[in-house]
């Protein structure tokens, strides 16, 4: 319907894939009120050079006209803090992985007190997030957990067999396996959704691989938010930075990855 329409619409979307050869992207976009429901659709990128800015997991805002994405803007979180009246930009952790890089080996302990090595999950798609059980901000950690709860329902036939969800604590001193077990029960976690903890050094190393920055501040843990998608070959397939996505879009990204056999 929009193909022959001269109107232009501002759209928010999550990039699922990038195809430089056809100058197209696959996008899960939010609804355009009164025009189009939320859906996944391929779009030609009008400005070819903008393809270099995009990767699976990129959160974007763009102008939609004649089935083309124009004036694409990345929606990156402002990883900044205020110190002595100045805004300081936080540099990403040195071990942060690039898209396509293999995830280095690591082991953590789950809420059943079982050791999990990331290498054990090759052959499955893995979604990994970082939170902590005492987080007081409803729009951060509880929202992340609720998002995985929705994914668990959406992908119930694929859980554990093809898809694993990992929620890694950023508060290992408090979030023991027993504490995480209660938290997992609160969110109705079933087989295939595991809550993980480890030593502080282990958590910091794993979190850094996915670009997580965090530190204690006035009784809470301040942290940014990223969700990583690891493909069946154990490589980082996508990285969503920030919280300007919804569960439907994240699910569409996972569905795309599950179908890439």
Secondary structure as UniProt FT lines:
FT   TURN            3..4
FT   STRAND          9..19
FT   TURN            20..23
FT   STRAND          24..29
FT   TURN            33..35
FT   STRAND          39..45
FT   HELIX           48..53
FT   TURN            56..57
FT   STRAND          59..65
FT   TURN            66..67
FT   STRAND          68..74
FT   STRAND          80..83
FT   TURN            84..85
FT   STRAND          86..89
FT   TURN            94..95
FT   TURN            99..100
FT   STRAND          107..110
FT   TURN            111..112
FT   STRAND          115..117
FT   HELIX           118..121
FT   TURN            122..123
FT   STRAND          125..131
FT   TURN            133..134
FT   HELIX           138..142
FT   HELIX           143..154
FT   HELIX           156..158
FT   TURN            160..162
FT   STRAND          163..169
FT   TURN            172..174
FT   HELIX           177..186
FT   TURN            187..188
FT   TURN            191..192
FT   STRAND          193..197
FT   HELIX           200..209
FT   TURN            210..211
FT   STRAND          214..217
FT   TURN            218..219
FT   STRAND          220..223
FT   STRAND          226..230
FT   TURN            232..233
FT   STRAND          235..241
FT   HELIX           247..258
//
